[in-house]
Structure formats: structure tokens, C-alpha cells
Amino acid sequence: MLMQTLFAGVLRVLTPLGPRYVNPSFVQRIYLLWIFRNFHTLSVRVLSLRQQRWIEMICAEHGFVSLPDLHAFEETPVLGTLEQRPTETGSLPPRRPSQSVSGAVTFAADMQQRS
């Protein structure tokens, strides 16, 4: 089983769109087996910053592969499951408050002043 995992294993990444699979190189599989040596499923939060960057790099380098049918999935060994794919939080634009919320706050402040 270990030999199959080394030569054909994939990394499962759970995303908001569902599970995605990455097919890493042989050397990357060895490192992933080391990362997932004690647990089959890990959250991004328990990984070091270096490991998070490394997993981001292999996801970008190899892209996600599709497993065409359920039978192929049963035969494909999974190196480990990452619960959430790391994302850059700085790339999102700042959120502006909703106009309806600010209007309700103004209305509530006016009501308090009248009382």
C-alpha cells in the first residue's frame, strides 16, 4: 500500500466547491507523507507558514486533476486531505457597509434623540 501511495497518490484539497485533487511529483509525495504522517486530515491552520506556501506552490504548479468516475477514486490512494486551501487574505477588496444598514443606524439614532 505504501508503494502505491508513493507512486500514484494524490493530495485531496477540500474547497468550497467540493474536493479537488492534486497529483504531485514523487519527491513531493514523500514530503506530503511526512506532513500527514500522524493524521489523514489536517486543517491549514495547523501547518507552518512554510508548509502553507509549499502546498500553494504545488497546487499552482500541478493544478487540480479530475477523477473521472467513482471506481477510479476507490483505486487512487490519497496521501492526505487538506481541509481548506490557503488563500491570500490581502487580495480581497475592502468591504463597504451596506446603505440599508447605515440608514437603519441613522434612523435608530434619530429615535433615541426624540425620546
Buried (B, 14 or more C-beta within 10 A) or exposed (E): EEEEBBEEBBBBBBBEEEBBBBBBEEEBBEBBBEBBEEEEEBEBEEBEEEBBEBBBEBBEEBEBEEBEEEEEBEEBBBBBBBBEBBEEEEEEEEEEEEEEEEEEEEEEEEEEEEE
